[in-house]
Amino acid sequence: MKNLRLKAARAAMDLSQQQLADAVGVSRQTINAIEKGDYNPTIKLCVAICRTLGKTLDELFWE
């Protein structure tokens, strides 16, 4: 399932996929795959993304 909440939160902070990827230490392709629903990130990566975007795990990754 696509992660539109992640994409919206990233866009709200005016970050590109590359900028978010650089901030959390992964490739742009990883961020793209998470947003498309093709990759299930580790909890460590989820936490890093949440911290970068100022969101909770619930807000970005749980339905």
mmCIF file as Biopython writes it, N, C-alpha, C and O atoms, coordinates in Angstrom:
data_model
#
loop_
_atom_site.group_PDB
_atom_site.id
_atom_site.type_symbol
_atom_site.label_atom_id
_atom_site.label_alt_id
_atom_site.label_comp_id
_atom_site.label_asym_id
_atom_site.label_entity_id
_atom_site.label_seq_id
_atom_site.pdbx_PDB_ins_code
_atom_site.Cartn_x
_atom_site.Cartn_y
_atom_site.Cartn_z
_atom_site.occupancy
_atom_site.B_iso_or_equiv
_atom_site.auth_seq_id
_atom_site.auth_asym_id
_atom_site.pdbx_PDB_model_num
ATOM 1   N N  . MET A ? 1  ? 0.836  -1.174 0.000  1.0 0.0 1  A 1 
ATOM 2   C CA . MET A ? 1  ? 0.000  0.000  0.000  1.0 0.0 1  A 1 
ATOM 3   C C  . MET A ? 1  ? 0.891  1.251  0.000  1.0 0.0 1  A 1 
ATOM 4   O O  . MET A ? 1  ? 1.890  1.316  0.717  1.0 0.0 1  A 1 
ATOM 5   N N  . LYS A ? 2  ? 0.518  2.219  -0.800 1.0 0.0 2  A 1 
ATOM 6   C CA . LYS A ? 2  ? 1.291  3.461  -0.881 1.0 0.0 2  A 1 
ATOM 7   C C  . LYS A ? 2  ? 1.278  4.197  0.455  1.0 0.0 2  A 1 
ATOM 8   O O  . LYS A ? 2  ? 0.286  4.176  1.183  1.0 0.0 2  A 1 
ATOM 9   N N  . ASN A ? 3  ? 2.389  4.840  0.759  1.0 0.0 3  A 1 
ATOM 10  C CA . ASN A ? 3  ? 2.461  5.619  1.990  1.0 0.0 3  A 1 
ATOM 11  C C  . ASN A ? 3  ? 2.317  7.100  1.635  1.0 0.0 3  A 1 
ATOM 12  O O  . ASN A ? 3  ? 3.299  7.835  1.536  1.0 0.0 3  A 1 
ATOM 13  N N  . LEU A ? 4  ? 1.079  7.507  1.448  1.0 0.0 4  A 1 
ATOM 14  C CA . LEU A ? 4  ? 0.797  8.893  1.076  1.0 0.0 4  A 1 
ATOM 15  C C  . LEU A ? 4  ? 1.039  9.851  2.237  1.0 0.0 4  A 1 
ATOM 16  O O  . LEU A ? 4  ? 1.318  11.031 2.025  1.0 0.0 4  A 1 
ATOM 17  N N  . ARG A ? 5  ? 0.933  9.342  3.468  1.0 0.0 5  A 1 
ATOM 18  C CA . ARG A ? 5  ? 1.180  10.199 4.630  1.0 0.0 5  A 1 
ATOM 19  C C  . ARG A ? 5  ? 2.649  10.607 4.692  1.0 0.0 5  A 1 
ATOM 20  O O  . ARG A ? 5  ? 2.969  11.751 5.015  1.0 0.0 5  A 1 
ATOM 21  N N  . LEU A ? 6  ? 3.534  9.672  4.381  1.0 0.0 6  A 1 
ATOM 22  C CA . LEU A ? 6  ? 4.963  9.986  4.346  1.0 0.0 6  A 1 
ATOM 23  C C  . LEU A ? 6  ? 5.241  11.015 3.250  1.0 0.0 6  A 1 
ATOM 24  O O  . LEU A ? 6  ? 5.946  11.999 3.471  1.0 0.0 6  A 1 
ATOM 25  N N  . LYS A ? 7  ? 4.686  10.778 2.088  1.0 0.0 7  A 1 
ATOM 26  C CA . LYS A ? 7  ? 4.897  11.696 0.965  1.0 0.0 7  A 1 
ATOM 27  C C  . LYS A ? 7  ? 4.373  13.093 1.299  1.0 0.0 7  A 1 
ATOM 28  O O  . LYS A ? 7  ? 5.031  14.088 0.994  1.0 0.0 7  A 1 
ATOM 29  N N  . ALA A ? 8  ? 3.205  13.175 1.916  1.0 0.0 8  A 1 
ATOM 30  C CA . ALA A ? 8  ? 2.613  14.462 2.276  1.0 0.0 8  A 1 
ATOM 31  C C  . ALA A ? 8  ? 3.450  15.183 3.335  1.0 0.0 8  A 1 
ATOM 32  O O  . ALA A ? 8  ? 3.653  16.394 3.255  1.0 0.0 8  A 1 
ATOM 33  N N  . ALA A ? 9  ? 3.930  14.435 4.318  1.0 0.0 9  A 1 
ATOM 34  C CA . ALA A ? 9  ? 4.743  15.038 5.384  1.0 0.0 9  A 1 
ATOM 35  C C  . ALA A ? 9  ? 6.065  15.555 4.819  1.0 0.0 9  A 1 
ATOM 36  O O  . ALA A ? 9  ? 6.541  16.624 5.202  1.0 0.0 9  A 1 
ATOM 37  N N  . ARG A ? 10 ? 6.643  14.790 3.914  1.0 0.0 10 A 1 
ATOM 38  C CA . ARG A ? 10 ? 7.894  15.208 3.270  1.0 0.0 10 A 1 
ATOM 39  C C  . ARG A ? 10 ? 7.664  16.471 2.449  1.0 0.0 10 A 1 
ATOM 40  O O  . ARG A ? 10 ? 8.454  17.413 2.517  1.0 0.0 10 A 1 
ATOM 41  N N  . ALA A ? 11 ? 6.594  16.491 1.682  1.0 0.0 11 A 1 
ATOM 42  C CA . ALA A ? 11 ? 6.279  17.649 0.840  1.0 0.0 11 A 1 
ATOM 43  C C  . ALA A ? 11 ? 5.959  18.882 1.694  1.0 0.0 11 A 1 
ATOM 44  O O  . ALA A ? 11 ? 6.317  20.003 1.334  1.0 0.0 11 A 1 
ATOM 45  N N  . ALA A ? 12 ? 5.286  18.666 2.820  1.0 0.0 12 A 1 
ATOM 46  C CA . ALA A ? 12 ? 4.936  19.784 3.707  1.0 0.0 12 A 1 
ATOM 47  C C  . ALA A ? 12 ? 6.180  20.469 4.262  1.0 0.0 12 A 1 
ATOM 48  O O  . ALA A ? 12 ? 6.154  21.665 4.555  1.0 0.0 12 A 1 
ATOM 49  N N  . MET A ? 13 ? 7.261  19.721 4.405  1.0 0.0 13 A 1 
ATOM 50  C CA . MET A ? 13 ? 8.517  20.299 4.887  1.0 0.0 13 A 1 
ATOM 51  C C  . MET A ? 13 ? 9.395  20.765 3.726  1.0 0.0 13 A 1 
ATOM 52  O O  . MET A ? 13 ? 10.532 21.192 3.927  1.0 0.0 13 A 1 
ATOM 53  N N  . ASP A ? 14 ? 8.853  20.679 2.511  1.0 0.0 14 A 1 
ATOM 54  C CA . ASP A ? 14 ? 9.551  21.108 1.297  1.0 0.0 14 A 1 
ATOM 55  C C  . ASP A ? 14 ? 10.873 20.356 1.111  1.0 0.0 14 A 1 
ATOM 56  O O  . ASP A ? 14 ? 11.891 20.937 0.737  1.0 0.0 14 A 1 
ATOM 57  N N  . LEU A ? 15 ? 10.826 19.040 1.384  1.0 0.0 15 A 1 
ATOM 58  C CA . LEU A ? 15 ? 12.004 18.192 1.201  1.0 0.0 15 A 1 
ATOM 59  C C  . LEU A ? 15 ? 11.814 17.304 -0.023 1.0 0.0 15 A 1 
ATOM 60  O O  . LEU A ? 15 ? 10.732 16.760 -0.246 1.0 0.0 15 A 1 
ATOM 61  N N  . SER A ? 16 ? 12.863 17.165 -0.804 1.0 0.0 16 A 1 
ATOM 62  C CA . SER A ? 16 ? 12.823 16.207 -1.906 1.0 0.0 16 A 1 
ATOM 63  C C  . SER A ? 16 ? 13.089 14.814 -1.341 1.0 0.0 16 A 1 
ATOM 64  O O  . SER A ? 16 ? 13.513 14.673 -0.194 1.0 0.0 16 A 1 
ATOM 65  N N  . GLN A ? 17 ? 12.838 13.797 -2.144 1.0 0.0 17 A 1 
ATOM 66  C CA . GLN A ? 17 ? 13.165 12.436 -1.714 1.0 0.0 17 A 1 
ATOM 67  C C  . GLN A ? 17 ? 14.655 12.343 -1.409 1.0 0.0 17 A 1 
ATOM 68  O O  . GLN A ? 17 ? 15.048 11.694 -0.440 1.0 0.0 17 A 1 
ATOM 69  N N  . GLN A ? 18 ? 15.482 12.979 -2.221 1.0 0.0 18 A 1 
ATOM 70  C CA . GLN A ? 18 ? 16.927 12.933 -2.012 1.0 0.0 18 A 1 
ATOM 71  C C  . GLN A ? 18 ? 17.331 13.597 -0.702 1.0 0.0 18 A 1 
ATOM 72  O O  . GLN A ? 18 ? 18.186 13.081 0.019  1.0 0.0 18 A 1 
ATOM 73  N N  . GLN A ? 19 ? 16.725 14.729 -0.393 1.0 0.0 19 A 1 
ATOM 74  C CA . GLN A ? 19 ? 17.050 15.422 0.854  1.0 0.0 19 A 1 
ATOM 75  C C  . GLN A ? 19 ? 16.665 14.590 2.075  1.0 0.0 19 A 1 
ATOM 76  O O  . GLN A ? 19 ? 17.419 14.528 3.046  1.0 0.0 19 A 1 
ATOM 77  N N  . LEU A ? 20 ? 15.494 13.951 2.030  1.0 0.0 20 A 1 
ATOM 78  C CA . LEU A ? 20 ? 15.085 13.089 3.133  1.0 0.0 20 A 1 
ATOM 79  C C  . LEU A ? 20 ? 16.017 11.888 3.229  1.0 0.0 20 A 1 
ATOM 80  O O  . LEU A ? 20 ? 16.434 11.503 4.321  1.0 0.0 20 A 1 
ATOM 81  N N  . ALA A ? 21 ? 16.334 11.309 2.096  1.0 0.0 21 A 1 
ATOM 82  C CA . ALA A ? 21 ? 17.238 10.159 2.074  1.0 0.0 21 A 1 
ATOM 83  C C  . ALA A ? 21 ? 18.593 10.517 2.686  1.0 0.0 21 A 1 
ATOM 84  O O  . ALA A ? 21 ? 19.133 9.755  3.487  1.0 0.0 21 A 1 
ATOM 85  N N  . ASP A ? 22 ? 19.137 11.661 2.316  1.0 0.0 22 A 1 
ATOM 86  C CA . ASP A ? 22 ? 20.417 12.105 2.865  1.0 0.0 22 A 1 
ATOM 87  C C  . ASP A ? 22 ? 20.329 12.298 4.378  1.0 0.0 22 A 1 
ATOM 88  O O  . ASP A ? 22 ? 21.263 11.963 5.106  1.0 0.0 22 A 1 
ATOM 89  N N  . ALA A ? 23 ? 19.213 12.834 4.844  1.0 0.0 23 A 1 
ATOM 90  C CA . ALA A ? 23 ? 19.036 13.114 6.269  1.0 0.0 23 A 1 
ATOM 91  C C  . ALA A ? 23 ? 18.970 11.837 7.112  1.0 0.0 23 A 1 
ATOM 92  O O  . ALA A ? 23 ? 19.388 11.834 8.270  1.0 0.0 23 A 1 
ATOM 93  N N  . VAL A ? 24 ? 18.448 10.762 6.534  1.0 0.0 24 A 1 
ATOM 94  C CA . VAL A ? 24 ? 18.301 9.522  7.297  1.0 0.0 24 A 1 
ATOM 95  C C  . VAL A ? 24 ? 19.306 8.445  6.897  1.0 0.0 24 A 1 
ATOM 96  O O  . VAL A ? 24 ? 19.307 7.355  7.468  1.0 0.0 24 A 1 
ATOM 97  N N  . GLY A ? 25 ? 20.157 8.744  5.925  1.0 0.0 25 A 1 
ATOM 98  C CA . GLY A ? 25 ? 21.233 7.833  5.571  1.0 0.0 25 A 1 
ATOM 99  C C  . GLY A ? 25 ? 20.872 6.659  4.686  1.0 0.0 25 A 1 
ATOM 100 O O  . GLY A ? 25 ? 21.432 5.572  4.823  1.0 0.0 25 A 1 
ATOM 101 N N  . VAL A ? 26 ? 19.926 6.882  3.770  1.0 0.0 26 A 1 
ATOM 102 C CA . VAL A ? 26 ? 19.567 5.842  2.802  1.0 0.0 26 A 1 
ATOM 103 C C  . VAL A ? 26 ? 19.588 6.450  1.401  1.0 0.0 26 A 1 
ATOM 104 O O  . VAL A ? 26 ? 19.851 7.642  1.244  1.0 0.0 26 A 1 
ATOM 105 N N  . SER A ? 27 ? 19.311 5.636  0.385  1.0 0.0 27 A 1 
ATOM 106 C CA . SER A ? 27 ? 19.275 6.146  -0.986 1.0 0.0 27 A 1 
ATOM 107 C C  . SER A ? 27 ? 17.909 6.768  -1.294 1.0 0.0 27 A 1 
ATOM 108 O O  . SER A ? 27 ? 16.917 6.492  -0.620 1.0 0.0 27 A 1 
ATOM 109 N N  . ARG A ? 28 ? 17.886 7.604  -2.317 1.0 0.0 28 A 1 
ATOM 110 C CA . ARG A ? 28 ? 16.619 8.184  -2.764 1.0 0.0 28 A 1 
ATOM 111 C C  . ARG A ? 28 ? 15.667 7.077  -3.199 1.0 0.0 28 A 1 
ATOM 112 O O  . ARG A ? 28 ? 14.457 7.171  -2.995 1.0 0.0 28 A 1 
ATOM 113 N N  . GLN A ? 29 ? 16.223 6.028  -3.800 1.0 0.0 29 A 1 
ATOM 114 C CA . GLN A ? 29 ? 15.393 4.914  -4.264 1.0 0.0 29 A 1 
ATOM 115 C C  . GLN A ? 29 ? 14.681 4.225  -3.100 1.0 0.0 29 A 1 
ATOM 116 O O  . GLN A ? 29 ? 13.563 3.734  -3.259 1.0 0.0 29 A 1 
ATOM 117 N N  . THR A ? 30 ? 15.323 4.186  -1.934 1.0 0.0 30 A 1 
ATOM 118 C CA . THR A ? 30 ? 14.688 3.596  -0.751 1.0 0.0 30 A 1 
ATOM 119 C C  . THR A ? 30 ? 13.477 4.415  -0.330 1.0 0.0 30 A 1 
ATOM 120 O O  . THR A ? 30 ? 12.416 3.858  -0.047 1.0 0.0 30 A 1 
ATOM 121 N N  . ILE A ? 31 ? 13.631 5.734  -0.286 1.0 0.0 31 A 1 
ATOM 122 C CA . ILE A ? 31 ? 12.503 6.612  0.072  1.0 0.0 31 A 1 
ATOM 123 C C  . ILE A ? 31 ? 11.382 6.449  -0.949 1.0 0.0 31 A 1 
ATOM 124 O O  . ILE A ? 31 ? 10.212 6.361  -0.577 1.0 0.0 31 A 1 
ATOM 125 N N  . ASN A ? 32 ? 11.727 6.411  -2.212 1.0 0.0 32 A 1 
ATOM 126 C CA . ASN A ? 32 ? 10.740 6.229  -3.270 1.0 0.0 32 A 1 
ATOM 127 C C  . ASN A ? 32 ? 9.994  4.903  -3.095 1.0 0.0 32 A 1 
ATOM 128 O O  . ASN A ? 32 ? 8.771  4.852  -3.222 1.0 0.0 32 A 1 
ATOM 129 N N  . ALA A ? 33 ? 10.736 3.837  -2.802 1.0 0.0 33 A 1 
ATOM 130 C CA . ALA A ? 33 ? 10.109 2.520  -2.624 1.0 0.0 33 A 1 
ATOM 131 C C  . ALA A ? 33 ? 9.178  2.497  -1.415 1.0 0.0 33 A 1 
ATOM 132 O O  . ALA A ? 33 ? 8.122  1.866  -1.460 1.0 0.0 33 A 1 
ATOM 133 N N  . ILE A ? 34 ? 9.560  3.181  -0.331 1.0 0.0 34 A 1 
ATOM 134 C CA . ILE A ? 34 ? 8.690  3.252  0.852  1.0 0.0 34 A 1 
ATOM 135 C C  . ILE A ? 34 ? 7.402  3.992  0.494  1.0 0.0 34 A 1 
ATOM 136 O O  . ILE A ? 34 ? 6.310  3.545  0.842  1.0 0.0 34 A 1 
ATOM 137 N N  . GLU A ? 35 ? 7.528  5.112  -0.195 1.0 0.0 35 A 1 
ATOM 138 C CA . GLU A ? 35 ? 6.344  5.898  -0.571 1.0 0.0 35 A 1 
ATOM 139 C C  . GLU A ? 35 ? 5.437  5.114  -1.517 1.0 0.0 35 A 1 
ATOM 140 O O  . GLU A ? 35 ? 4.214  5.241  -1.445 1.0 0.0 35 A 1 
ATOM 141 N N  . LYS A ? 36 ? 6.015  4.317  -2.391 1.0 0.0 36 A 1 
ATOM 142 C CA . LYS A ? 36 ? 5.228  3.519  -3.341 1.0 0.0 36 A 1 
ATOM 143 C C  . LYS A ? 36 ? 4.646  2.258  -2.712 1.0 0.0 36 A 1 
ATOM 144 O O  . LYS A ? 36 ? 3.780  1.609  -3.298 1.0 0.0 36 A 1 
ATOM 145 N N  . GLY A ? 37 ? 5.123  1.915  -1.519 1.0 0.0 37 A 1 
ATOM 146 C CA . GLY A ? 37 ? 4.639  0.711  -0.864 1.0 0.0 37 A 1 
ATOM 147 C C  . GLY A ? 37 ? 5.367  -0.542 -1.299 1.0 0.0 37 A 1 
ATOM 148 O O  . GLY A ? 37 ? 4.899  -1.652 -1.046 1.0 0.0 37 A 1 
ATOM 149 N N  . ASP A ? 38 ? 6.517  -0.377 -1.958 1.0 0.0 38 A 1 
ATOM 150 C CA . ASP A ? 38 ? 7.289  -1.519 -2.446 1.0 0.0 38 A 1 
ATOM 151 C C  . ASP A ? 38 ? 8.349  -1.989 -1.454 1.0 0.0 38 A 1 
ATOM 152 O O  . ASP A ? 38 ? 9.000  -3.008 -1.686 1.0 0.0 38 A 1 
ATOM 153 N N  . TYR A ? 39 ? 8.532  -1.265 -0.356 1.0 0.0 39 A 1 
ATOM 154 C CA . TYR A ? 39 ? 9.570  -1.604 0.607  1.0 0.0 39 A 1 
ATOM 155 C C  . TYR A ? 39 ? 9.051  -1.352 2.009  1.0 0.0 39 A 1 
ATOM 156 O O  . TYR A ? 39 ? 8.469  -0.303 2.285  1.0 0.0 39 A 1 
ATOM 157 N N  . ASN A ? 40 ? 9.261  -2.317 2.895  1.0 0.0 40 A 1 
ATOM 158 C CA . ASN A ? 40 ? 8.849  -2.190 4.282  1.0 0.0 40 A 1 
ATOM 159 C C  . ASN A ? 40 ? 10.085 -1.843 5.107  1.0 0.0 40 A 1 
ATOM 160 O O  . ASN A ? 40 ? 10.926 -2.711 5.339  1.0 0.0 40 A 1 
ATOM 161 N N  . PRO A ? 41 ? 10.214 -0.602 5.551  1.0 0.0 41 A 1 
ATOM 162 C CA . PRO A ? 41 ? 11.434 -0.183 6.246  1.0 0.0 41 A 1 
ATOM 163 C C  . PRO A ? 41 ? 11.567 -0.794 7.633  1.0 0.0 41 A 1 
ATOM 164 O O  . PRO A ? 41 ? 10.583 -1.196 8.253  1.0 0.0 41 A 1 
ATOM 165 N N  . THR A ? 42 ? 12.805 -0.852 8.102  1.0 0.0 42 A 1 
ATOM 166 C CA . THR A ? 42 ? 13.057 -1.316 9.468  1.0 0.0 42 A 1 
ATOM 167 C C  . THR A ? 42 ? 12.509 -0.287 10.453 1.0 0.0 42 A 1 
ATOM 168 O O  . THR A ? 42 ? 12.275 0.867  10.096 1.0 0.0 42 A 1 
ATOM 169 N N  . ILE A ? 43 ? 12.309 -0.720 11.687 1.0 0.0 43 A 1 
ATOM 170 C CA . ILE A ? 43 ? 11.819 0.216  12.706 1.0 0.0 43 A 1 
ATOM 171 C C  . ILE A ? 43 ? 12.840 1.334  12.922 1.0 0.0 43 A 1 
ATOM 172 O O  . ILE A ? 43 ? 12.464 2.478  13.178 1.0 0.0 43 A 1 
ATOM 173 N N  . LYS A ? 44 ? 14.115 1.007  12.821 1.0 0.0 44 A 1 
ATOM 174 C CA . LYS A ? 44 ? 15.167 2.020  12.980 1.0 0.0 44 A 1 
ATOM 175 C C  . LYS A ? 44 ? 15.032 3.107  11.912 1.0 0.0 44 A 1 
ATOM 176 O O  . LYS A ? 44 ? 15.154 4.295  12.210 1.0 0.0 44 A 1 
ATOM 177 N N  . LEU A ? 45 ? 14.782 2.700  10.680 1.0 0.0 45 A 1 
ATOM 178 C CA . LEU A ? 45 ? 14.603 3.672  9.601  1.0 0.0 45 A 1 
ATOM 179 C C  . LEU A ? 45 ? 13.310 4.455  9.788  1.0 0.0 45 A 1 
ATOM 180 O O  . LEU A ? 45 ? 13.276 5.663  9.553  1.0 0.0 45 A 1 
ATOM 181 N N  . CYS A ? 46 ? 12.255 3.781  10.206 1.0 0.0 46 A 1 
ATOM 182 C CA . CYS A ? 46 ? 10.984 4.475  10.475 1.0 0.0 46 A 1 
ATOM 183 C C  . CYS A ? 46 ? 11.174 5.580  11.509 1.0 0.0 46 A 1 
ATOM 184 O O  . CYS A ? 46 ? 10.685 6.696  11.333 1.0 0.0 46 A 1 
ATOM 185 N N  . VAL A ? 47 ? 11.889 5.260  12.589 1.0 0.0 47 A 1 
ATOM 186 C CA . VAL A ? 47 ? 12.132 6.240  13.654 1.0 0.0 47 A 1 
ATOM 187 C C  . VAL A ? 47 ? 12.953 7.406  13.118 1.0 0.0 47 A 1 
ATOM 188 O O  . VAL A ? 47 ? 12.655 8.560  13.427 1.0 0.0 47 A 1 
ATOM 189 N N  . ALA A ? 48 ? 13.977 7.128  12.325 1.0 0.0 48 A 1 
ATOM 190 C CA . ALA A ? 48 ? 14.805 8.191  11.756 1.0 0.0 48 A 1 
ATOM 191 C C  . ALA A ? 48 ? 13.982 9.109  10.857 1.0 0.0 48 A 1 
ATOM 192 O O  . ALA A ? 48 ? 14.146 10.329 10.897 1.0 0.0 48 A 1 
ATOM 193 N N  . ILE A ? 49 ? 13.107 8.535  10.055 1.0 0.0 49 A 1 
ATOM 194 C CA . ILE A ? 49 ? 12.241 9.337  9.176  1.0 0.0 49 A 1 
ATOM 195 C C  . ILE A ? 49 ? 11.300 10.193 10.014 1.0 0.0 49 A 1 
ATOM 196 O O  . ILE A ? 49 ? 11.121 11.379 9.738  1.0 0.0 49 A 1 
ATOM 197 N N  . CYS A ? 50 ? 10.705 9.595  11.031 1.0 0.0 50 A 1 
ATOM 198 C CA . CYS A ? 50 ? 9.779  10.333 11.900 1.0 0.0 50 A 1 
ATOM 199 C C  . CYS A ? 50 ? 10.476 11.500 12.586 1.0 0.0 50 A 1 
ATOM 200 O O  . CYS A ? 50 ? 9.929  12.601 12.643 1.0 0.0 50 A 1 
ATOM 201 N N  . ARG A ? 51 ? 11.663 11.272 13.101 1.0 0.0 51 A 1 
ATOM 202 C CA . ARG A ? 51 ? 12.406 12.354 13.760 1.0 0.0 51 A 1 
ATOM 203 C C  . ARG A ? 51 ? 12.710 13.474 12.779 1.0 0.0 51 A 1 
ATOM 204 O O  . ARG A ? 51 ? 12.574 14.651 13.113 1.0 0.0 51 A 1 
ATOM 205 N N  . THR A ? 52 ? 13.116 13.118 11.587 1.0 0.0 52 A 1 
ATOM 206 C CA . THR A ? 52 ? 13.450 14.125 10.573 1.0 0.0 52 A 1 
ATOM 207 C C  . THR A ? 52 ? 12.225 14.950 10.189 1.0 0.0 52 A 1 
ATOM 208 O O  . THR A ? 52 ? 12.323 16.158 9.975  1.0 0.0 52 A 1 
ATOM 209 N N  . LEU A ? 53 ? 11.079 14.294 10.102 1.0 0.0 53 A 1 
ATOM 210 C CA . LEU A ? 53 ? 9.855  14.979 9.664  1.0 0.0 53 A 1 
ATOM 211 C C  . LEU A ? 53 ? 9.022  15.526 10.825 1.0 0.0 53 A 1 
ATOM 212 O O  . LEU A ? 53 ? 8.007  16.184 10.598 1.0 0.0 53 A 1 
ATOM 213 N N  . GLY A ? 54 ? 9.437  15.262 12.057 1.0 0.0 54 A 1 
ATOM 214 C CA . GLY A ? 54 ? 8.693  15.758 13.213 1.0 0.0 54 A 1 
ATOM 215 C C  . GLY A ? 54 ? 7.338  15.110 13.373 1.0 0.0 54 A 1 
ATOM 216 O O  . GLY A ? 54 ? 6.377  15.758 13.788 1.0 0.0 54 A 1 
ATOM 217 N N  . LYS A ? 55 ? 7.258  13.838 13.046 1.0 0.0 55 A 1 
ATOM 218 C CA . LYS A ? 55 ? 5.998  13.085 13.143 1.0 0.0 55 A 1 
ATOM 219 C C  . LYS A ? 55 ? 6.196  11.872 14.034 1.0 0.0 55 A 1 
ATOM 220 O O  . LYS A ? 55 ? 7.327  11.499 14.342 1.0 0.0 55 A 1 
ATOM 221 N N  . THR A ? 56 ? 5.095  11.256 14.448 1.0 0.0 56 A 1 
ATOM 222 C CA . THR A ? 56 ? 5.164  10.033 15.233 1.0 0.0 56 A 1 
ATOM 223 C C  . THR A ? 56 ? 5.077  8.825  14.302 1.0 0.0 56 A 1 
ATOM 224 O O  . THR A ? 56 ? 4.688  8.948  13.141 1.0 0.0 56 A 1 
ATOM 225 N N  . LEU A ? 57 ? 5.445  7.661  14.829 1.0 0.0 57 A 1 
ATOM 226 C CA . LEU A ? 57 ? 5.301  6.439  14.041 1.0 0.0 57 A 1 
ATOM 227 C C  . LEU A ? 57 ? 3.844  6.216  13.633 1.0 0.0 57 A 1 
ATOM 228 O O  . LEU A ? 57 ? 3.563  5.813  12.504 1.0 0.0 57 A 1 
ATOM 229 N N  . ASP A ? 58 ? 2.927  6.480  14.556 1.0 0.0 58 A 1 
ATOM 230 C CA . ASP A ? 58 ? 1.513  6.329  14.255 1.0 0.0 58 A 1 
ATOM 231 C C  . ASP A ? 58 ? 1.077  7.216  13.085 1.0 0.0 58 A 1 
ATOM 232 O O  . ASP A ? 58 ? 0.316  6.794  12.215 1.0 0.0 58 A 1 
ATOM 233 N N  . GLU A ? 59 ? 1.568  8.432  13.088 1.0 0.0 59 A 1 
ATOM 234 C CA . GLU A ? 59 ? 1.156  9.381  12.038 1.0 0.0 59 A 1 
ATOM 235 C C  . GLU A ? 59 ? 1.640  8.970  10.660 1.0 0.0 59 A 1 
ATOM 236 O O  . GLU A ? 59 ? 0.962  9.242  9.669  1.0 0.0 59 A 1 
ATOM 237 N N  . LEU A ? 60 ? 2.792  8.324  10.569 1.0 0.0 60 A 1 
ATOM 238 C CA . LEU A ? 60 ? 3.356  8.003  9.254  1.0 0.0 60 A 1 
ATOM 239 C C  . LEU A ? 60 ? 3.236  6.542  8.835  1.0 0.0 60 A 1 
ATOM 240 O O  . LEU A ? 60 ? 3.118  6.251  7.645  1.0 0.0 60 A 1 
ATOM 241 N N  . PHE A ? 61 ? 3.265  5.615  9.802  1.0 0.0 61 A 1 
ATOM 242 C CA . PHE A ? 61 ? 3.406  4.229  9.398  1.0 0.0 61 A 1 
ATOM 243 C C  . PHE A ? 61 ? 2.300  3.269  9.848  1.0 0.0 61 A 1 
ATOM 244 O O  . PHE A ? 61 ? 2.269  2.130  9.382  1.0 0.0 61 A 1 
ATOM 245 N N  . TRP A ? 62 ? 1.400  3.685  10.728 1.0 0.0 62 A 1 
ATOM 246 C CA . TRP A ? 62 ? 0.333  2.793  11.162 1.0 0.0 62 A 1 
ATOM 247 C C  . TRP A ? 62 ? -1.007 3.331  10.689 1.0 0.0 62 A 1 
ATOM 248 O O  . TRP A ? 62 ? -1.232 4.540  10.638 1.0 0.0 62 A 1 
ATOM 249 N N  . GLU A ? 63 ? -1.876 2.416  10.351 1.0 0.0 63 A 1 
ATOM 250 C CA . GLU A ? 63 ? -3.195 2.827  9.856  1.0 0.0 63 A 1 
ATOM 251 C C  . GLU A ? 63 ? -4.142 3.105  11.004 1.0 0.0 63 A 1 
ATOM 252 O O  . GLU A ? 63 ? -5.298 3.463  10.778 1.0 0.0 63 A 1 
#
